[in-house]
Amino acid sequence: MGISMTIDPLLQANIQIYPNPTDGQLFVKNQDISLQGVEIRVLDMLGRALLFEKKATWGAGEIHELQLGSLVSGIYLLDIQTGARSAFFRIEVLR
């Protein structure tokens, strides 16, 4: 039995991504709400996970840094999940 994931507009609006496009260093800011059990994935356009990180807690105003230096130039998806809620962002890596 799988877990049903729902794209959450509130979660989507709460997350700020910069700089985008990036040359390898990406900052992900949780602007307003404290989150528990967060999973952060960077996916290629085929849905394969290229990077996976977990955060037990992610406080309001906290910035999480992702190092994307190993990725080639291209378009990727940033998937942020907490419980059954998720948010997706298009990110671009430029070299």
N, CA, C and O atoms as a Tinker XYZ file with bonds, in Angstrom:
   380  protein
     1  N      0.838000   -1.172000    0.000000    73     2
     2  CA     0.000000    0.000000    0.000000    64     1     3
     3  C      0.883000    1.235000    0.000000    63     2     4     5
     4  O      1.682000    1.406000    0.921000    81     3
     5  N      0.768000    2.107000   -1.006000    73     3     6
     6  CA     1.603000    3.288000   -1.127000    64     5     7
     7  C      1.010000    4.500000   -0.431000    63     6     8     9
     8  O     -0.157000    4.511000   -0.040000    81     7
     9  N      1.836000    5.507000   -0.288000    73     7    10
    10  CA     1.404000    6.765000    0.300000    64     9    11
    11  C      0.995000    7.693000   -0.835000    63    10    12    13
    12  O      1.726000    7.849000   -1.813000    81    11
    13  N     -0.164000    8.302000   -0.702000    73    11    14
    14  CA    -0.631000    9.248000   -1.708000    64    13    15
    15  C     -0.004000   10.610000   -1.438000    63    14    16    17
    16  O     -0.108000   11.136000   -0.330000    81    15
    17  N      0.644000   11.180000   -2.445000    73    15    18
    18  CA     1.278000   12.488000   -2.309000    64    17    19
    19  C      0.372000   13.545000   -2.926000    63    18    20    21
    20  O     -0.199000   13.345000   -3.998000    81    19
    21  N      0.252000   14.667000   -2.235000    73    19    22
    22  CA    -0.560000   15.777000   -2.712000    64    21    23
    23  C      0.324000   16.992000   -2.879000    63    22    24    25
    24  O      1.064000   17.354000   -1.964000    81    23
    25  N      0.257000   17.635000   -4.051000    73    23    26
    26  CA     0.975000   18.890000   -4.243000    64    25    27
    27  C      0.241000   19.949000   -3.449000    63    26    28    29
    28  O     -0.946000   20.194000   -3.668000    81    27
    29  N      0.947000   20.572000   -2.530000    73    27    30
    30  CA     0.367000   21.512000   -1.587000    64    29    31
    31  C      0.713000   22.946000   -1.994000    63    30    32    33
    32  O      1.880000   23.335000   -1.927000    81    31
    33  N     -0.283000   23.744000   -2.418000    73    31    34
    34  CA     0.004000   25.114000   -2.835000    64    33    35
    35  C      0.579000   25.974000   -1.708000    63    34    36    37
    36  O      1.385000   26.868000   -1.967000    81    35
    37  N      0.177000   25.717000   -0.464000    73    35    38
    38  CA     0.716000   26.475000    0.669000    64    37    39
    39  C      2.198000   26.159000    0.859000    63    38    40    41
    40  O      3.004000   27.066000    1.066000    81    39
    41  N      2.559000   24.877000    0.791000    73    39    42
    42  CA     3.960000   24.485000    0.890000    64    41    43
    43  C      4.742000   25.076000   -0.282000    63    42    44    45
    44  O      5.847000   25.586000   -0.097000    81    43
    45  N      4.178000   25.011000   -1.475000    73    43    46
    46  CA     4.826000   25.541000   -2.672000    64    45    47
    47  C      5.113000   27.041000   -2.499000    63    46    48    49
    48  O      6.203000   27.507000   -2.829000    81    47
    49  N      4.136000   27.790000   -1.983000    73    47    50
    50  CA     4.293000   29.238000   -1.807000    64    49    51
    51  C      5.259000   29.580000   -0.679000    63    50    52    53
    52  O      5.829000   30.671000   -0.659000    81    51
    53  N      5.447000   28.649000    0.262000    73    51    54
    54  CA     6.294000   28.880000    1.428000    64    53    55
    55  C      7.784000   28.717000    1.127000    63    54    56    57
    56  O      8.617000   29.216000    1.884000    81    55
    57  N      8.134000   28.035000    0.050000    73    55    58
    58  CA     9.529000   27.725000   -0.267000    64    57    59
    59  C     10.063000   28.719000   -1.295000    63    58    60    61
    60  O      9.418000   28.993000   -2.307000    81    59
    61  N     11.243000   29.250000   -1.019000    73    59    62
    62  CA    11.919000   30.159000   -1.955000    64    61    63
    63  C     13.217000   29.495000   -2.412000    63    62    64    65
    64  O     13.983000   28.987000   -1.593000    81    63
    65  N     13.461000   29.503000   -3.726000    73    63    66
    66  CA    14.633000   28.874000   -4.335000    64    65    67
    67  C     15.471000   29.965000   -5.004000    63    66    68    69
    68  O     14.941000   30.768000   -5.772000    81    67
    69  N     16.777000   29.997000   -4.716000    73    67    70
    70  CA    17.650000   30.980000   -5.382000    64    69    71
    71  C     19.107000   30.545000   -5.293000    63    70    72    73
    72  O     19.445000   29.797000   -4.375000    81    71
    73  N     19.994000   30.975000   -6.200000    73    71    74
    74  CA    19.652000   31.583000   -7.490000    64    73    75
    75  C     19.174000   30.497000   -8.453000    63    74    76    77
    76  O     19.594000   29.343000   -8.369000    81    75
    77  N     18.326000   30.873000   -9.329000    73    75    78
    78  CA    17.798000   29.941000  -10.325000    64    77    79
    79  C     17.637000   30.695000  -11.638000    63    78    80    81
    80  O     16.722000   31.509000  -11.765000    81    79
    81  N     18.507000   30.446000  -12.622000    73    79    82
    82  CA    19.466000   29.336000  -12.744000    64    81    83
    83  C     20.643000   29.469000  -11.773000    63    82    84    85
    84  O     20.938000   30.544000  -11.249000    81    83
    85  N     21.302000   28.320000  -11.559000    73    83    86
    86  CA    22.439000   28.249000  -10.650000    64    85    87
    87  C     23.645000   27.648000  -11.365000    63    86    88    89
    88  O     23.504000   26.917000  -12.346000    81    87
    89  N     24.839000   27.972000  -10.855000    73    87    90
    90  CA    26.048000   27.343000  -11.395000    64    89    91
    91  C     26.492000   26.183000  -10.511000    63    90    92    93
    92  O     27.547000   25.595000  -10.750000    81    91
    93  N     25.707000   25.850000   -9.502000    73    91    94
    94  CA    26.014000   24.690000   -8.669000    64    93    95
    95  C     25.561000   24.809000   -7.227000    63    94    96    97
    96  O     25.263000   23.793000   -6.600000    81    95
    97  N     25.499000   26.008000   -6.682000    73    95    98
    98  CA    25.071000   26.209000   -5.297000    64    97    99
    99  C     23.649000   26.759000   -5.320000    63    98   100   101
   100  O     23.395000   27.806000   -5.915000    81    99
   101  N     22.718000   26.050000   -4.669000    73    99   102
   102  CA    21.316000   26.443000   -4.651000    64   101   103
   103  C     20.859000   26.569000   -3.207000    63   102   104   105
   104  O     21.122000   25.688000   -2.388000    81   103
   105  N     20.182000   27.655000   -2.896000    73   103   106
   106  CA    19.646000   27.880000   -1.555000    64   105   107
   107  C     18.138000   27.669000   -1.590000    63   106   108   109
   108  O     17.447000   28.138000   -2.495000    81   107
   109  N     17.644000   26.951000   -0.583000    73   107   110
   110  CA    16.228000   26.655000   -0.467000    64   109   111
   111  C     15.787000   27.189000    0.893000    63   110   112   113
   112  O     16.223000   26.696000    1.933000    81   111
   113  N     14.918000   28.204000    0.875000    73   111   114
   114  CA    14.497000   28.856000    2.111000    64   113   115
   115  C     13.066000   28.484000    2.453000    63   114   116   117
   116  O     12.156000   28.597000    1.632000    81   115
   117  N     12.895000   28.037000    3.688000    73   115   118
   118  CA    11.573000   27.789000    4.255000    64   117   119
   119  C     11.143000   29.110000    4.889000    63   118   120   121
   120  O     11.676000   29.495000    5.930000    81   119
   121  N     10.192000   29.805000    4.281000    73   119   122
   122  CA     9.899000   31.172000    4.674000    64   121   123
   123  C      9.055000   31.311000    5.939000    63   122   124   125
   124  O      9.386000   32.134000    6.792000    81   123
   125  N      7.971000   30.536000    6.094000    73   123   126
   126  CA     7.004000   30.872000    7.138000    64   125   127
   127  C      6.639000   29.793000    8.138000    63   126   128   129
   128  O      6.322000   30.115000    9.283000    81   127
   129  N      6.671000   28.529000    7.753000    73   127   130
   130  CA     6.132000   27.496000    8.635000    64   129   131
   131  C      7.200000   26.470000    9.000000    63   130   132   133
   132  O      8.046000   26.126000    8.174000    81   131
   133  N      7.158000   25.992000   10.215000    73   131   134
   134  CA     8.081000   24.956000   10.656000    64   133   135
   135  C      7.611000   23.615000   10.094000    63   134   136   137
   136  O      6.424000   23.293000   10.144000    81   135
   137  N      8.551000   22.840000    9.561000    73   135   138
   138  CA     8.229000   21.567000    8.930000    64   137   139
   139  C      8.959000   20.431000    9.637000    63   138   140   141
   140  O     10.052000   20.625000   10.170000    81   139
   141  N      8.360000   19.259000    9.641000    73   139   142
   142  CA     8.930000   18.066000   10.255000    64   141   143
   143  C      9.086000   16.976000    9.203000    63   142   144   145
   144  O      8.264000   16.866000    8.293000    81   143
   145  N     10.140000   16.171000    9.326000    73   143   146
   146  CA    10.332000   15.015000    8.442000    64   145   147
   147  C     10.373000   15.384000    6.969000    63   146   148   149
   148  O      9.588000   14.866000    6.174000    81   147
   149  N     11.286000   16.277000    6.602000    73   147   150
   150  CA    11.359000   16.792000    5.239000    64   149   151
   151  C     12.345000   15.964000    4.411000    63   150   152   153
   152  O     13.447000   15.651000    4.862000    81   151
   153  N     11.927000   15.619000    3.201000    73   151   154
   154  CA    12.798000   14.953000    2.235000    64   153   155
   155  C     12.969000   15.869000    1.038000    63   154   156   157
   156  O     11.992000   16.385000    0.495000    81   155
   157  N     14.212000   16.067000    0.630000    73   155   158
   158  CA    14.536000   16.953000   -0.488000    64   157   159
   159  C     15.230000   16.112000   -1.550000    63   158   160   161
   160  O     16.233000   15.453000   -1.278000    81   159
   161  N     14.685000   16.142000   -2.762000    73   159   162
   162  CA    15.249000   15.376000   -3.869000    64   161   163
   163  C     15.461000   16.279000   -5.072000    63   162   164   165
   164  O     14.669000   17.184000   -5.336000    81   163
   165  N     16.539000   16.020000   -5.795000    73   163   166
   166  CA    16.736000   16.629000   -7.102000    64   165   167
   167  C     16.595000   15.492000   -8.104000    63   166   168   169
   168  O     17.287000   14.478000   -8.024000    81   167
   169  N     15.675000   15.689000   -9.055000    73   167   170
   170  CA    15.344000   14.662000  -10.032000    64   169   171
   171  C     15.725000   15.122000  -11.432000    63   170   172   173
   172  O     15.644000   16.309000  -11.750000    81   171
   173  N     16.142000   14.171000  -12.267000    73   171   174
   174  CA    16.319000   14.515000  -13.676000    64   173   175
   175  C     14.944000   14.476000  -14.340000    63   174   176   177
   176  O     13.951000   14.154000  -13.689000    81   175
   177  N     14.882000   14.798000  -15.616000    73   175   178
   178  CA    13.590000   14.891000  -16.295000    64   177   179
   179  C     12.940000   13.528000  -16.544000    63   178   180   181
   180  O     11.804000   13.458000  -17.014000    81   179
   181  N     13.654000   12.452000  -16.230000    73   179   182
   182  CA    13.070000   11.113000  -16.300000    64   181   183
   183  C     12.572000   10.647000  -14.941000    63   182   184   185
   184  O     12.073000    9.530000  -14.807000    81   183
   185  N     12.709000   11.512000  -13.923000    73   183   186
   186  CA    12.233000   11.190000  -12.582000    64   185   187
   187  C     13.229000   10.437000  -11.723000    63   186   188   189
   188  O     12.879000    9.978000  -10.635000    81   187
   189  N     14.463000   10.301000  -12.188000    73   187   190
   190  CA    15.486000    9.600000  -11.397000    64   189   191
   191  C     16.059000   10.544000  -10.349000    63   190   192   193
   192  O     16.399000   11.686000  -10.657000    81   191
   193  N     16.167000   10.069000   -9.113000    73   191   194
   194  CA    16.723000   10.880000   -8.027000    64   193   195
   195  C     18.240000   10.966000   -8.172000    63   194   196   197
   196  O     18.928000    9.945000   -8.193000    81   195
   197  N     18.754000   12.185000   -8.272000    73   195   198
   198  CA    20.188000   12.417000   -8.395000    64   197   199
   199  C     20.794000   12.888000   -7.073000    63   198   200   201
   200  O     21.997000   12.753000   -6.847000    81   199
   201  N     19.958000   13.434000   -6.215000    73   199   202
   202  CA    20.390000   13.926000   -4.910000    64   201   203
   203  C     19.240000   13.710000   -3.946000    63   202   204   205
   204  O     18.083000   13.956000   -4.286000    81   203
   205  N     19.559000   13.248000   -2.735000    73   203   206
   206  CA    18.529000   13.013000   -1.722000    64   205   207
   207  C     19.073000   13.448000   -0.373000    63   206   208   209
   208  O     20.154000   13.023000    0.034000    81   207
   209  N     18.323000   14.295000    0.319000    73   207   210
   210  CA    18.698000   14.741000    1.663000    64   209   211
   211  C     17.460000   14.733000    2.549000    63   210   212   213
   212  O     16.342000   14.939000    2.076000    81   211
   213  N     17.675000   14.489000    3.850000    73   211   214
   214  CA    16.588000   14.492000    4.830000    64   213   215
   215  C     16.867000   15.539000    5.894000    63   214   216   217
   216  O     18.013000   15.779000    6.273000    81   215
   217  N     15.800000   16.152000    6.363000    73   215   218
   218  CA    15.883000   17.076000    7.492000    64   217   219
   219  C     14.803000   16.667000    8.486000    63   218   220   221
   220  O     13.627000   16.590000    8.129000    81   219
   221  N     15.195000   16.404000    9.734000    73   219   222
   222  CA    14.213000   16.033000   10.755000    64   221   223
   223  C     13.274000   17.200000   11.022000    63   222   224   225
   224  O     12.059000   17.023000   11.119000    81   223
   225  N     13.846000   18.395000   11.140000    73   223   226
   226  CA    13.044000   19.607000   11.308000    64   225   227
   227  C     13.616000   20.698000   10.420000    63   226   228   229
   228  O     14.817000   20.734000   10.152000    81   227
   229  N     12.741000   21.584000    9.970000    73   227   230
   230  CA    13.145000   22.700000    9.118000    64   229   231
   231  C     12.365000   23.910000    9.594000    63   230   232   233
   232  O     11.185000   24.068000    9.282000    81   231
   233  N     13.036000   24.762000   10.353000    73   231   234
   234  CA    12.381000   25.896000   10.980000    64   233   235
   235  C     12.044000   27.016000   10.011000    63   234   236   237
   236  O     12.652000   27.149000    8.949000    81   235
   237  N     11.063000   27.815000   10.400000    73   235   238
   238  CA    10.674000   28.986000    9.608000    64   237   239
   239  C     11.868000   29.922000    9.481000    63   238   240   241
   240  O     12.536000   30.221000   10.470000    81   239
   241  N     12.133000   30.380000    8.272000    73   239   242
   242  CA    13.253000   31.278000    8.006000    64   241   243
   243  C     14.574000   30.579000    7.768000    63   242   244   245
   244  O     15.555000   31.231000    7.411000    81   243
   245  N     14.627000   29.276000    7.954000    73   243   246
   246  CA    15.873000   28.514000    7.798000    64   245   247
   247  C     16.182000   28.284000    6.320000    63   246   248   249
   248  O     15.292000   28.008000    5.516000    81   247
   249  N     17.467000   28.404000    5.986000    73   247   250
   250  CA    17.935000   28.206000    4.610000    64   249   251
   251  C     18.733000   26.909000    4.536000    63   250   252   253
   252  O     19.646000   26.681000    5.330000    81   251
   253  N     18.378000   26.068000    3.576000    73   251   254
   254  CA    19.094000   24.813000    3.337000    64   253   255
   255  C     19.893000   24.975000    2.045000    63   254   256   257
   256  O     19.363000   25.441000    1.036000    81   255
   257  N     21.147000   24.594000    2.080000    73   255   258
   258  CA    22.023000   24.737000    0.916000    64   257   259
   259  C     22.185000   23.392000    0.219000    63   258   260   261
   260  O     22.476000   22.376000    0.851000    81   259
   261  N     21.991000   23.408000   -1.095000    73   259   262
   262  CA    22.215000   22.216000   -1.914000    64   261   263
   263  C     23.414000   22.449000   -2.810000    63   262   264   265
   264  O     23.531000   23.503000   -3.436000    81   263
   265  N     24.303000   21.473000   -2.875000    73   263   266
   266  CA    25.463000   21.532000   -3.762000    64   265   267
   267  C     25.152000   20.698000   -5.006000    63   266   268   269
   268  O     25.048000   19.474000   -4.938000    81   267
   269  N     25.008000   21.379000   -6.134000    73   267   270
   270  CA    24.656000   20.714000   -7.382000    64   269   271
   271  C     25.830000   20.689000   -8.355000    63   270   272   273
   272  O     25.639000   20.526000   -9.560000    81   271
   273  N     27.040000   20.848000   -7.834000    73   271   274
   274  CA    28.234000   20.919000   -8.660000    64   273   275
   275  C     28.504000   19.681000   -9.499000    63   274   276   277
   276  O     29.209000   19.764000  -10.505000    81   275
   277  N     27.961000   18.543000   -9.111000    73   275   278
   278  CA    28.196000   17.316000   -9.873000    64   277   279
   279  C     27.238000   17.160000  -11.047000    63   278   280   281
   280  O     27.407000   16.252000  -11.860000    81   279
   281  N     26.238000   18.028000  -11.151000    73   279   282
   282  CA    25.255000   17.921000  -12.223000    64   281   283
   283  C     25.724000   18.675000  -13.465000    63   282   284   285
   284  O     26.343000   19.734000  -13.364000    81   283
   285  N     25.425000   18.125000  -14.618000    73   283   286
   286  CA    25.726000   18.810000  -15.879000    64   285   287
   287  C     24.671000   19.879000  -16.132000    63   286   288   289
   288  O     23.602000   19.860000  -15.522000    81   287
   289  N     24.970000   20.802000  -17.024000    73   287   290
   290  CA    23.999000   21.832000  -17.380000    64   289   291
   291  C     22.707000   21.176000  -17.841000    63   290   292   293
   292  O     22.724000   20.201000  -18.591000    81   291
   293  N     21.578000   21.728000  -17.378000    73   291   294
   294  CA    20.288000   21.184000  -17.784000    64   293   295
   295  C     19.177000   21.603000  -16.856000    63   294   296   297
   296  O     19.380000   22.392000  -15.933000    81   295
   297  N     17.998000   21.066000  -17.109000    73   295   298
   298  CA    16.794000   21.336000  -16.330000    64   297   299
   299  C     16.546000   20.156000  -15.402000    63   298   300   301
   300  O     16.650000   19.001000  -15.816000    81   299
   301  N     16.217000   20.447000  -14.146000    73   299   302
   302  CA    15.964000   19.436000  -13.128000    64   301   303
   303  C     14.715000   19.812000  -12.349000    63   302   304   305
   304  O     14.224000   20.937000  -12.443000    81   303
   305  N     14.208000   18.860000  -11.581000    73   303   306
   306  CA    13.088000   19.120000  -10.685000    64   305   307
   307  C     13.572000   19.015000   -9.249000    63   306   308   309
   308  O     14.295000   18.083000   -8.895000    81   307
   309  N     13.174000   19.969000   -8.431000    73   307   310
   310  CA    13.417000   19.919000   -7.001000    64   309   311
   311  C     12.117000   19.481000   -6.359000    63   310   312   313
   312  O     11.095000   20.150000   -6.512000    81   311
   313  N     12.141000   18.382000   -5.650000    73   311   314
   314  CA    10.959000   17.801000   -5.002000    64   313   315
   315  C     11.154000   17.908000   -3.501000    63   314   316   317
   316  O     12.110000   17.357000   -2.955000    81   315
   317  N     10.253000   18.613000   -2.831000    73   315   318
   318  CA    10.300000   18.755000   -1.371000    64   317   319
   319  C      9.049000   18.098000   -0.816000    63   318   320   321
   320  O      7.931000   18.464000   -1.179000    81   319
   321  N      9.245000   17.110000    0.080000    73   319   322
   322  CA     8.117000   16.366000    0.645000    64   321   323
   323  C      8.165000   16.410000    2.154000    63   322   324   325
   324  O      9.232000   16.331000    2.763000    81   323
   325  N      6.997000   16.535000    2.746000    73   323   326
   326  CA     6.845000   16.435000    4.193000    64   325   327
   327  C      5.511000   15.748000    4.460000    63   326   328   329
   328  O      4.454000   16.277000    4.114000    81   327
   329  N      5.561000   14.575000    5.074000    73   327   330
   330  CA     4.339000   13.792000    5.241000    64   329   331
   331  C      3.769000   13.440000    3.885000    63   330   332   333
   332  O      4.484000   12.928000    3.023000    81   331
   333  N      2.484000   13.710000    3.685000    73   331   334
   334  CA     1.828000   13.422000    2.410000    64   333   335
   335  C      1.743000   14.660000    1.533000    63   334   336   337
   336  O      1.022000   14.661000    0.535000    81   335
   337  N      2.467000   15.710000    1.889000    73   335   338
   338  CA     2.457000   16.959000    1.113000    64   337   339
   339  C      3.753000   17.086000    0.333000    63   338   340   341
   340  O      4.813000   16.667000    0.799000    81   339
   341  N      3.662000   17.670000   -0.865000    73   339   342
   342  CA     4.870000   17.866000   -1.659000    64   341   343
   343  C      4.781000   19.167000   -2.443000    63   342   344   345
   344  O      3.702000   19.712000   -2.672000    81   343
   345  N      5.954000   19.644000   -2.846000    73   343   346
   346  CA     6.075000   20.826000   -3.694000    64   345   347
   347  C      7.167000   20.536000   -4.712000    63   346   348   349
   348  O      8.180000   19.917000   -4.390000    81   347
   349  N      6.956000   20.985000   -5.934000    73   347   350
   350  CA     7.922000   20.776000   -7.012000    64   349   351
   351  C      8.346000   22.117000   -7.587000    63   350   352   353
   352  O      7.542000   23.041000   -7.708000    81   351
   353  N      9.621000   22.207000   -7.938000    73   351   354
   354  CA    10.185000   23.422000   -8.521000    64   353   355
   355  C     11.073000   23.034000   -9.681000    63   354   356   357
   356  O     11.793000   22.039000   -9.612000    81   355
   357  N     11.027000   23.806000  -10.736000    73   355   358
   358  CA    11.921000   23.632000  -11.890000    64   357   359
   359  C     13.189000   24.407000  -11.579000    63   358   360   361
   360  O     13.136000   25.592000  -11.250000    81   359
   361  N     14.333000   23.734000  -11.684000    73   359   362
   362  CA    15.604000   24.413000  -11.482000    64   361   363
   363  C     16.485000   24.197000  -12.715000    63   362   364   365
   364  O     16.367000   23.197000  -13.423000    81   363
   365  N     17.355000   25.154000  -12.941000    73   363   366
   366  CA    18.249000   25.075000  -14.100000    64   365   367
   367  C     19.679000   25.211000  -13.632000    63   366   368   369
   368  O     20.014000   26.134000  -12.889000    81   367
   369  N     20.527000   24.289000  -14.069000    73   367   370
   370  CA    21.954000   24.329000  -13.788000    64   369   371
   371  C     22.649000   24.781000  -15.060000    63   370   372   373
   372  O     22.475000   24.186000  -16.123000    81   371
   373  N     23.447000   25.852000  -14.937000    73   371   374
   374  CA    24.202000   26.384000  -16.061000    64   373   375
   375  C     25.680000   26.362000  -15.719000    63   374   376   377
   376  O     26.071000   26.800000  -14.637000    81   375
   377  N     26.482000   25.874000  -16.599000    73   375   378
   378  CA    27.945000   25.848000  -16.406000    64   377   379
   379  C     28.600000   26.820000  -17.344000    63   378   380
   380  O     29.824000   26.951000  -17.341000    81   379
